[in-house]
Amino acid sequence: MADEEKKNESYDDTDVYFEHEVNLLSPKTPFMKDFLKLSLPLVIIYVFVLIAGPAVIFLTAETADGMGPLTEATILSFPVHWFIVAFICPGVPFILSIIFAIQQDKLFEKYADSESESA
């Protein structure tokens, strides 16, 4: 019985967020607004890089078998088209995830401080 009361007490702090409808296009809480300001640009960059890398390779192909300037040029003795798909496309999301983690920690600290001040 006492365990259930402790469990219910732990949910009291989050009731503020449950009162609002979750909507990505119209966030209701300041935390969600800041979180979307952080995450949406990173998602847009990720999608752009994910699509743009292979699209550039496809659009620069001069022959039907895909040969073109990006298959003939080299970077660090690798063909450019291979370098783009093997290093750039997976590397950018890795860098974006690091940026996201750092910024998310700052965001959580900001709102943890404001919640502790209001309590």
Residue frames as a rotation matrix with the C-alpha (Angstrom) as fourth column:
MET 1
0.568 0.823 0.000 0.00
0.823 -0.568 0.000 0.00
0.000 0.000 -1.000 0.00
ALA 2
0.520 -0.457 -0.722 2.79
0.096 -0.808 0.581 2.43
-0.849 -0.372 -0.376 0.90
ASP 3
-0.545 -0.749 0.377 4.65
0.438 0.129 0.890 1.50
-0.715 0.650 0.258 -2.30
GLU 4
-0.066 0.615 0.786 1.64
0.989 -0.065 0.134 2.50
0.134 0.786 -0.604 -4.40
GLU 5
0.839 0.366 -0.402 1.44
0.456 -0.877 0.153 5.87
-0.296 -0.311 -0.903 -2.67
LYS 6
0.030 -0.913 -0.407 5.14
0.038 -0.405 0.913 6.51
-0.999 -0.043 0.023 -3.32
LYS 7
-0.570 -0.196 0.798 4.65
0.741 0.295 0.603 5.51
-0.354 0.935 -0.023 -6.96
ASN 8
0.405 0.814 0.417 1.72
0.899 -0.437 -0.020 7.94
0.167 0.383 -0.909 -7.32
GLU 9
0.697 -0.203 -0.688 3.72
0.220 -0.852 0.475 10.73
-0.682 -0.482 -0.549 -5.66
SER 10
-0.367 -0.928 0.067 6.53
0.326 -0.061 0.943 10.34
-0.871 0.368 0.325 -8.21
TYR 11
-0.388 0.284 0.877 4.11
0.919 0.048 0.391 11.02
0.069 0.958 -0.279 -11.08
ASP 12
0.498 0.663 -0.559 2.82
0.718 -0.677 -0.162 14.29
-0.485 -0.321 -0.813 -9.61
ASP 13
-0.155 -0.648 -0.746 5.69
0.019 -0.757 0.654 16.32
-0.988 0.087 0.130 -11.10
THR 14
-0.938 -0.274 0.212 4.95
0.185 0.120 0.975 15.17
-0.293 0.954 -0.062 -14.65
ASP 15
-0.100 0.987 0.125 1.21
0.826 0.152 -0.542 15.91
-0.555 0.050 -0.831 -14.53
VAL 16
0.068 0.076 -0.995 1.89
-0.194 -0.977 -0.088 19.37
-0.979 0.199 -0.052 -15.97
TYR 17
-0.749 -0.433 -0.501 3.05
-0.561 0.013 0.828 17.83
-0.352 0.901 -0.253 -19.24
PHE 18
-0.844 0.466 0.267 0.19
0.516 0.840 0.168 15.34
-0.146 0.280 -0.949 -19.39
GLU 19
-0.058 0.857 -0.511 -2.37
0.360 -0.460 -0.812 18.16
-0.931 -0.231 -0.283 -19.27
HIS 20
0.013 -0.021 -1.000 -1.32
-0.708 -0.706 0.006 19.37
-0.706 0.708 -0.024 -22.73
GLU 21
0.906 0.275 0.322 -1.89
0.059 0.671 -0.739 17.71
-0.420 0.688 0.592 -26.07
VAL 22
-0.149 -0.984 0.097 1.34
0.173 0.071 0.982 16.65
-0.974 0.163 0.159 -27.75
ASN 23
0.869 0.404 0.287 1.52
0.376 -0.162 -0.912 18.39
-0.322 0.901 -0.292 -31.12
LEU 24
-0.060 -0.983 0.171 4.73
0.886 0.027 0.462 18.80
-0.459 0.179 0.870 -33.11
LEU 25
-0.241 0.002 0.970 3.35
0.767 -0.612 0.192 21.72
0.595 0.791 0.146 -35.11
SER 26
0.178 0.351 0.919 2.06
-0.297 -0.872 0.390 23.63
0.938 -0.342 -0.051 -32.10
PRO 27
-0.370 -0.376 -0.849 3.91
0.619 0.582 -0.527 22.73
0.693 -0.721 0.018 -28.89
LYS 28
0.618 0.755 0.220 2.25
0.274 -0.469 0.840 23.90
0.737 -0.459 -0.496 -25.68
THR 29
0.851 -0.327 -0.411 5.05
0.411 -0.074 0.909 23.80
-0.328 -0.942 0.072 -23.10
PRO 30
0.707 -0.652 -0.274 8.26
-0.688 -0.724 -0.054 25.86
-0.163 0.226 -0.960 -23.19
PHE 31
-0.101 -0.759 0.643 10.32
-0.400 0.623 0.672 22.67
-0.911 -0.190 -0.367 -22.85
MET 32
0.231 0.252 0.940 8.71
0.628 0.699 -0.342 21.14
-0.743 0.669 0.003 -25.93
LYS 33
0.992 0.100 -0.075 9.18
0.018 -0.708 -0.706 24.36
-0.124 0.699 -0.704 -27.91
ASP 34
0.351 -0.934 -0.059 12.89
-0.862 -0.347 0.368 24.44
-0.365 -0.079 -0.928 -27.08
PHE 35
-0.125 -0.364 0.923 13.22
-0.056 0.931 0.360 20.71
-0.991 -0.006 -0.137 -27.77
LEU 36
0.633 0.412 0.656 11.70
0.616 0.245 -0.749 21.16
-0.469 0.878 -0.098 -31.24
LYS 37
0.891 -0.385 -0.242 13.99
-0.449 -0.830 -0.330 24.13
-0.074 0.402 -0.913 -31.93
LEU 38
-0.035 -0.937 0.347 16.86
-0.748 0.255 0.613 21.78
-0.663 -0.238 -0.710 -31.16
SER 39
-0.253 -0.110 0.961 15.76
0.110 0.984 0.142 18.60
-0.961 0.141 -0.237 -32.92
LEU 40
0.720 0.649 0.246 13.99
0.283 0.049 -0.958 19.75
-0.633 0.760 -0.148 -36.10
PRO 41
0.638 -0.535 -0.554 17.01
-0.759 -0.557 -0.336 21.50
-0.129 0.635 -0.762 -37.70
LEU 42
-0.395 -0.825 0.404 19.17
-0.722 0.551 0.418 18.46
-0.568 -0.127 -0.813 -36.97
VAL 43
-0.002 0.488 0.873 16.60
0.293 0.835 -0.466 16.13
-0.956 0.255 -0.145 -38.54
ILE 44
0.909 0.335 -0.249 16.37
-0.095 -0.415 -0.905 18.37
-0.406 0.846 -0.345 -41.62
ILE 45
0.183 -0.928 -0.326 20.18
-0.964 -0.234 0.126 18.38
-0.193 0.291 -0.937 -41.99
TYR 46
-0.441 -0.328 0.835 20.24
-0.324 0.926 0.193 14.60
-0.837 -0.185 -0.515 -41.58
VAL 47
0.426 0.684 0.593 17.59
0.374 0.463 -0.803 14.02
-0.824 0.564 -0.058 -44.25
PHE 48
0.838 -0.151 -0.524 19.32
-0.488 -0.634 -0.600 16.45
-0.242 0.759 -0.605 -46.62
VAL 49
-0.176 -0.984 -0.021 22.69
-0.931 0.160 0.327 14.72
-0.319 0.077 -0.945 -46.27
LEU 50
-0.306 0.122 0.944 21.12
-0.060 0.987 -0.147 11.29
-0.950 -0.102 -0.294 -46.52
ILE 51
0.653 0.625 0.428 19.40
0.424 0.167 -0.890 12.19
-0.628 0.762 -0.155 -49.79
ALA 52
0.818 -0.290 -0.497 21.91
-0.501 -0.784 -0.367 14.68
-0.283 0.550 -0.786 -51.23
GLY 53
-0.139 -0.955 0.264 24.97
-0.608 0.292 0.738 12.40
-0.782 -0.058 -0.621 -51.14
PRO 54
-0.399 0.019 0.917 23.61
0.477 0.858 0.190 9.64
-0.783 0.513 -0.351 -53.36
ALA 55
0.698 0.712 0.080 21.61
0.461 -0.361 -0.811 12.17
-0.548 0.602 -0.580 -55.42
VAL 56
0.493 -0.608 -0.622 24.76
-0.666 -0.724 0.179 14.11
-0.560 0.326 -0.762 -56.34
ILE 57
-0.545 -0.701 0.460 26.43
-0.265 0.664 0.699 10.87
-0.796 0.259 -0.548 -57.39
PHE 58
-0.063 0.627 0.777 23.43
0.715 0.571 -0.403 9.90
-0.696 0.530 -0.484 -59.51
LEU 59
0.831 0.491 -0.261 23.04
0.220 -0.721 -0.657 13.34
-0.511 0.488 -0.707 -61.10
THR 60
0.306 -0.789 -0.533 26.71
-0.752 -0.543 0.373 13.63
-0.584 0.287 -0.759 -62.08
ALA 61
-0.098 -0.311 0.945 26.83
0.257 0.910 0.326 10.26
-0.961 0.275 -0.009 -63.83
GLU 62
-0.261 -0.100 -0.960 27.68
-0.769 -0.580 0.269 10.67
-0.584 0.808 0.075 -67.51
THR 63
-0.713 -0.006 -0.701 27.07
-0.529 0.661 0.532 7.12
0.460 0.750 -0.475 -68.71
ALA 64
0.300 0.929 -0.215 24.33
-0.582 0.357 0.730 4.57
0.756 -0.094 0.648 -68.17
ASP 65
0.295 -0.235 -0.926 26.54
0.524 0.850 -0.049 2.46
0.799 -0.471 0.374 -65.92
GLY 66
0.904 0.229 -0.362 27.06
0.427 -0.430 0.795 5.42
0.026 -0.874 -0.486 -63.53
MET 67
-0.078 -0.995 -0.062 30.56
0.986 -0.086 0.144 6.48
-0.148 -0.050 0.988 -64.51
GLY 68
0.774 0.288 0.564 31.24
0.392 -0.918 -0.068 10.17
0.498 0.274 -0.823 -64.13
PRO 69
0.126 -0.792 0.597 33.55
-0.295 -0.605 -0.740 12.71
0.947 -0.083 -0.310 -62.53
LEU 70
0.337 0.034 0.941 32.81
-0.938 -0.076 0.338 11.49
0.083 -0.997 0.006 -59.00
THR 71
0.954 -0.030 0.298 33.75
-0.017 0.988 0.155 7.91
-0.299 -0.153 0.942 -59.88
GLU 72
0.616 -0.761 0.204 36.98
0.493 0.170 -0.853 8.95
0.615 0.626 0.480 -61.58
ALA 73
0.141 -0.550 0.823 38.25
-0.523 -0.747 -0.409 11.50
0.840 -0.373 -0.393 -59.02
THR 74
0.170 -0.157 -0.973 39.86
0.632 0.775 -0.015 10.32
0.756 -0.612 0.231 -55.77
ILE 75
0.434 -0.119 0.893 40.16
-0.693 -0.677 0.247 11.48
0.575 -0.726 -0.376 -52.16
LEU 76
0.035 -0.540 0.841 42.79
-0.898 0.352 0.263 9.71
-0.438 -0.764 -0.473 -50.06
SER 77
-0.854 -0.431 -0.292 43.07
-0.518 0.650 0.556 7.16
-0.049 0.626 -0.778 -52.88
PHE 78
-0.501 0.784 0.366 39.34
0.511 0.609 -0.606 6.35
-0.699 -0.117 -0.706 -52.65
PRO 79
-0.613 0.401 0.680 36.90
0.598 -0.326 0.732 7.22
0.515 0.856 -0.040 -55.45
VAL 80
-0.916 0.235 0.326 34.91
-0.350 -0.865 -0.359 10.31
0.198 -0.443 0.874 -54.47
HIS 81
-0.007 0.988 -0.153 31.54
-0.651 0.112 0.751 8.58
0.759 0.105 0.643 -54.87
TRP 82
0.166 -0.006 -0.986 32.64
0.481 0.873 0.075 5.84
0.861 -0.487 0.148 -52.48
PHE 83
-0.813 -0.550 -0.189 34.09
0.459 -0.407 -0.790 8.38
0.358 -0.729 0.584 -50.02
ILE 84
-0.615 0.658 0.434 30.80
-0.631 -0.741 0.229 10.31
0.472 -0.133 0.871 -49.95
VAL 85
0.376 0.853 -0.361 28.66
-0.464 0.511 0.724 7.25
0.802 -0.105 0.588 -49.26
ALA 86
0.257 -0.328 -0.909 31.11
0.562 0.816 -0.136 5.51
0.786 -0.476 0.394 -46.91
PHE 87
-0.608 -0.607 -0.511 32.35
0.767 -0.285 -0.575 8.44
0.203 -0.742 0.639 -44.82
ILE 88
-0.924 0.225 0.310 30.20
-0.226 -0.974 0.031 11.54
0.308 -0.042 0.950 -45.30
CYS 89
-0.087 0.989 -0.121 26.72
-0.379 0.080 0.922 9.99
0.921 0.126 0.368 -45.19
PRO 90
0.449 0.289 -0.846 27.30
0.607 0.596 0.526 8.04
0.656 -0.749 0.092 -41.95
GLY 91
-0.532 -0.776 -0.340 29.70
0.789 -0.309 -0.531 10.61
0.307 -0.550 0.777 -40.48
VAL 92
-0.675 0.328 0.661 27.30
-0.229 -0.945 0.234 13.55
0.701 0.007 0.713 -40.54
PRO 93
0.471 0.878 -0.079 24.59
-0.167 0.177 0.970 11.77
0.866 -0.444 0.230 -38.48
PHE 94
0.220 -0.478 -0.850 27.27
0.877 0.479 -0.043 10.75
0.428 -0.736 0.525 -35.98
ILE 95
-0.830 -0.538 0.148 28.37
0.451 -0.804 -0.388 14.38
0.328 -0.255 0.910 -35.60
LEU 96
-0.318 0.804 0.502 24.72
-0.400 -0.594 0.698 15.51
0.860 0.021 0.511 -35.42
SER 97
0.532 0.525 -0.665 24.04
0.339 0.588 0.735 12.99
0.776 -0.616 0.134 -32.65
ILE 98
-0.332 -0.717 -0.613 26.94
0.917 -0.093 -0.388 14.38
0.221 -0.691 0.688 -30.63
ILE 99
-0.871 0.074 0.485 25.63
-0.053 -0.997 0.058 17.92
0.488 0.025 0.873 -31.11
PHE 100
0.096 0.995 0.007 22.13
-0.246 0.017 0.969 16.74
0.964 -0.095 0.247 -30.15
ALA 101
0.316 -0.006 -0.949 23.35
0.753 0.611 0.246 15.02
0.578 -0.792 0.198 -26.97
ILE 102
-0.710 -0.649 -0.271 25.30
0.688 -0.561 -0.459 18.07
0.146 -0.513 0.846 -25.81
GLN 103
-0.765 0.468 0.443 22.45
-0.323 -0.873 0.365 20.48
0.558 0.136 0.819 -26.54
GLN 104
0.233 0.884 -0.405 19.88
0.018 0.413 0.911 18.14
0.972 -0.219 0.081 -24.99
ASP 105
-0.103 -0.353 -0.930 21.91
0.934 0.286 -0.212 17.99
0.341 -0.891 0.300 -21.76
LYS 106
-0.967 -0.247 0.060 21.96
0.222 -0.936 -0.272 21.79
0.123 -0.250 0.960 -21.66
LEU 107
-0.380 0.908 0.178 18.22
-0.412 -0.338 0.846 21.86
0.828 0.248 0.503 -22.27
PHE 108
0.311 0.480 -0.820 17.54
0.475 0.669 0.572 19.35
0.823 -0.567 -0.020 -19.49
GLU 109
-0.515 -0.563 -0.647 19.75
0.849 -0.226 -0.479 21.30
0.123 -0.795 0.593 -17.09
LYS 110
-0.896 0.216 0.387 17.89
-0.150 -0.969 0.195 24.50
0.417 0.117 0.901 -17.95
TYR 111
0.013 1.000 0.019 14.49
-0.462 -0.010 0.887 23.00
0.887 -0.020 0.461 -17.23
ALA 112
0.139 -0.031 -0.990 15.67
0.723 0.686 0.080 20.99
0.677 -0.727 0.118 -14.22
ASP 113
-0.847 -0.479 -0.231 16.87
0.516 -0.637 -0.573 24.25
0.128 -0.604 0.786 -12.66
SER 114
-0.701 0.629 0.336 13.60
-0.499 -0.769 0.399 26.02
0.510 0.112 0.853 -13.43
GLU 115
0.244 0.796 -0.554 11.55
-0.008 0.573 0.820 23.13
0.970 -0.195 0.146 -11.99
SER 116
-0.162 -0.354 -0.921 13.62
0.891 0.349 -0.291 23.04
0.425 -0.868 0.259 -8.79
GLU 117
-0.974 -0.179 0.137 13.20
0.122 -0.929 -0.351 26.80
0.190 -0.325 0.927 -8.37
SER 118
-0.356 0.919 0.171 9.41
-0.590 -0.363 0.721 26.59
0.725 0.155 0.671 -8.76
ALA 119
0.166 0.430 -0.887 9.12
0.342 0.819 0.461 23.71
0.925 -0.380 -0.011 -6.26
